[in-house]
């Protein structure tokens, strides 16, 4: 199938070139040692995860310590994703692609699959954000409907009432259903952008999943005499806590009623230029503090990431200042909401989609 194409607009191309020039000049005037902090995190964050694991094992007789350690492993898992995995996929940690790929492979050891996730993120999500059938991040699961112009069916009509029960299972679905479906289900979105997946990657995916299950469950039970119930319960709480934390960070950035879900025309064309598309489908968050900048990987400045993914998040504060000023000058659709407001808007989107509000408005 032919890939979607953005609207060609020479004025928008000129605008983006002007914005890129301003951003490049701003960044070049900044100290060039900022990325050293990400390199430090590339060592510290995995050590924290490993340290918590062994701390749990050697204190397994104290059940509350074991459980709490696994919960914090879930939190550190998300921090590894935000600060390291995401940046490594864009080659923003080291100049060497090999070193970035080495960091990326951490994902394989904590339950996900680095190969298919990078394909999803770069070739699907960044290429066609919020485009149904091409952005894997909004691929429909059957339970929840994200895209407004698709009519709700079955349980989707009640999704705004039960979504809070589904979202804590997010990483379970990712680790044990989504990864396998993307590798083996020919109907999945990823195959449109990826094509044939090498057999060696399929073998590696299964092997890493088995190893993950081995050290998370088997090692504690067999070698440290942890009961099966405690091992499974602590692991379950680890993934639940990671799921909630991850969605708390990621949900407020794209799937909101204020953001567009552009429809393809008969020629597989999109209604916006590449520049306007990124601004129409993405929003920022107003929170900008030490915690967000240094611990959560500046997830609040998501527009900057989509427009300039070649810069690490250490530069997003200044880049966003340029984007916001530029958007005001040229009447571009830059959006920024408080975190809790954005989360509320996501629920509004689920409610609107459940009630088929799009179809009611059309009629």
N, C-alpha and C positions, 0 to 999 in steps of 0.2 A: 504494500500500500504506500502511496506517495505521502511523504511527510508534510505536515502543515507548513504554510508559508505566511510570513508576516506581510502586512500591507506596506508597499514601497512608497515612502513619502520623503522627498528630498529635503523638505523643510525640517522634518523630524531628525533626519540623518545629520543635518547641519547643527541642529540643537544639541544632539548628543555629542558630536565632536567638540562643540564649544564647552559643554559640561565636562567632558573628559579632560580637556585641556586645563580647565580650572582646578579640577580634582588632582590631576597629576602635579600641577605647580604647587598646590597646597601640601600634598604629601611629601614632595621633594624638599620642601622647606623644613620638614620635621626631622628630629633626630633619627638616624637610620638604625638604631639599636633596639627599637621597640620589640621586634620579633624574638629577641633573646628570652623574653618572659615566656613565650609559648614553648621554646626549646626546653626551658627549665620544667615547665608543666609536663612535657613529654616524658620526663623521667619521674617526677614526683607523683603525678596522678595514678599511673599504673602501679607504682610502689604502694600507694595508699590502698588500692584495691587488693593487691596481693597481701599486704600487711593485715588488713581486716580479715581476710580469709584465714590466714594462719593464726591470728589472734582468736578467731572463733573456734578453730580446731583444738588449740591448746587450752581453751577454757570451756570445752564442751560440757563439762560436768555442771557448769552454771548455765542453765537453759536460757535465762534471760539475756546473758552476755552473748551466747551463740546466736540467738534470734536477732538481737540488736545489731550485732556485727554484720549479719547478712542484710539487714535493712539498710545499713550505711553503705554496704557494697552496692546496693541498688542505686543509691544517690550518687555514689562515685562513678558508677557506670554511665549515668547521664552526663556527668561533668566531663568524663573522658570523651564522650561523643561530641559535646558542645565545643570543647577546647581543642581536641586533638583530631578525632576521626574526621570531622567536618572540614577542618582546615587542611588535613593531609590529602583529602580527596581533591582539593583545589591546588595542591602543591604549594601551600602557603607557610609551611613550617620550616622546611629546609630548601636550599637551592637544588639539592640533589633529588631527583624523582625516586631513586632507589630508597633513600632514607624516608621520604614521605610515604612510600608504599610499605615500608617496614612498620611505620606507625599505624598505617591503615589496617594492617593485619592484626592489630590488637583487637579489632572488632570480632575477628573469628574466634578469639579465646574467651569472649564474654557473651557468646550466645548468638550473635548475628552472623552475617556473611558479607565480608568486605567487597568481594567481587561484584555480586549482584546489587549491593547497595550503591556502590559508586556508579554503576550503570543507571540505576534508577535516578540517582540524584543529579548527575551531570547530563546524561543524554535524554532524560525524560522530564524531571522536575524543572531544572534550570532552562531547558530548551523550550518547554511549553507549559509554564506554570498555570494552574487552574483551567487547563484545556481538557475537557472530558475525553477519555479515550487515549490520551497521550501523556498526561501527568499521572504517574503512579501514586502520588501522594493523595489524590482524590479518587482513586480507583474504587468503585463501589463494592461493598462487602456483602450486600444483601440485607444486612440488618439496619444500616444507617445510610441515609441519602444526603449527600453533600451538595450535589449539583442542582441548582434551583429549577432549571428548565426540564428536568426529568420527573415524570409523574410518580408520586409515592405509591407504593404497592404493599399490601400485607402489613407486616409489623412496622414498616417504615412510617405508617400513619400515626404511630404512637411513640416514635423515636425520641421526642422531646421529653417523654415521661420516664424512659428507661435507659437513656444514653449513659447516665452516671454509673450504671451497672456494667456496661459494656466497655467503657474506656479503661478501667483498671486492668482489663485483660489484653490491652494493646500489644504489649511486648510478647505475651504468650502467642498471640496470633502471628506476630512478626517472626519469632524464632522457629515456630513449629508448623505453621501453615503457609504464611505468605512467602517465605524463602523457598519452600519446596514447590509451591505452585508456580512461582516465577521461573524456577528451573525446569519444571516438567509439564506444566499446563500450557498448551499451545494457544489458548484463548486469552492469555494474560497480556496486558498492555506492554510489558517490558520487551517482548519479542518484536514489536514493531520497530523499536530503536536499536535493539541488541542483535537481532537475527539469531543465528545458530550459537548455542552455548557450548564451548569445548567440553568434552567428556571429562577431562582432567579436573575441570572446575566443579563438576557435579560430584566427583569422587572426593575432592577436597572439602566440599560443603558438608557431605554426610559424615566424613571423618572428623571434622572439627565439631560438629554437633554431638557426636558420640563422646568425644573427648570432654566437651563442656559438661555433659551429663555425668561423665565419669568422675571429674574432680569436684563437681557440685554436690553429688549425691552418694556415689559409690565410695569414694575415698573416706568421707566422714563416717559412713556406716561400717565399712569393712576394717579400716585401720585405726579409727578413733572411737569406736564403739558408740557412736551416736545412734539413737534409735531411728528407725525408718520414719516414724511419725515426725520427730523433731527435724530430721534432715529435710524431708519434703515440705514441712510447714515453714521452716526458715527460708528455704529456697523460694517457696511460693510468695512469701512476704517480700523477699528481695525483688522479685519481678513485679509484684503489685506496686511497691513503692517507686520503682523505677518508671513504671508505666504512667503513674499519676504525675510524677515530677516531669517526665518528658513531655506529656501532653499539656501540662500547665505552661510549659515554655513554648511549645511549637504551635498549639492550636490558634493562638491569637494573631497569627501573622498572615494567613491566607484565607481560610474558610470563614469569612464574615459576610454579612449581607451588604456591606459597603464596598466590597471588592467584586470585580467583574468575574464572570465565568464565561469567557468568550466562546461563541459558537462558530464552528467552521461552516463556510458556504459550500456550494456544490463542487467548487474547484479545490476544496481543502484549504481555502484561504482564511486568514484571521482578519478581524475588522480593524485591528490597531497595528501601528508600526511597532517595532521591537521596543523602542523606548517607552512609548505610551502603554504598551501592554504590561511591562514590568511595574509601572506606576499604578495602573488600573487594578492589578490583581494582588498587590502587596501593600501592606501597611507597616508602620513602625509603632513602637510603644513609647509612651512618654517617660517611663522610668529610666533614669540615667544616674546611677550611683556607683559607688565602689564595688558593691557586690555584683551588680549586673556587668560592669566592665571587666572585672578581674576574675570573677569566679564563674559566671554564667556565659562567658564568651561573647558579650555584647549582642545577645540575641535580640535586644530591643531595636537595633538598627538593621532591620532586615532588607529595607529598600537598597541601602548601600551595598549589601552583599549581592543582591541580584543584578544591580547595575555594574558593580566593579568587583566580581568574585576573585580577581587576581590579587587583591589586597587582603591581608589578614585583618581579623576583627580589631586588632590593636589600633587601626587607623580609622575605624568607622565613625568615631565621634566627630572628627574634623570633616570627613567625607560627607556625613549627613548634614552638617552645617552648610556645606556648599550646595547639596541637593535641595535642601529646604529653601534656601535663598533663591536658587535658580528656578525652582518650581513656582515661587511667588512671582518672579519677574516675568515668567512666560505662561502663567495660568495653567500649570500642569497639575495632575491629580495626585499630589502628595498627601498622604493621610497618616495621622498619628493619634493613638488613643491610649488612655491609661489601661494598665493590664486588666484590672477587674472589669472595666467597661468593655474591653475587647472580648473577654471570656463570656460576658453577658450577651454580647452581640453574636457570638458563635451559637449560643443556645437559641437566640432569636432566629438564626438561620435554620437550625434544625426544626424549630417550631413552624416556621414559614413553609419549609419544604414538606413537612408532615401534613400540613393543611392545604397543600397544593396552591399556595398563594400566587405563584407565578401564573398558573393557568387561570385563576380567578381574575387576575389583573388583565390578562390577554383577552378574556371574554368581555 
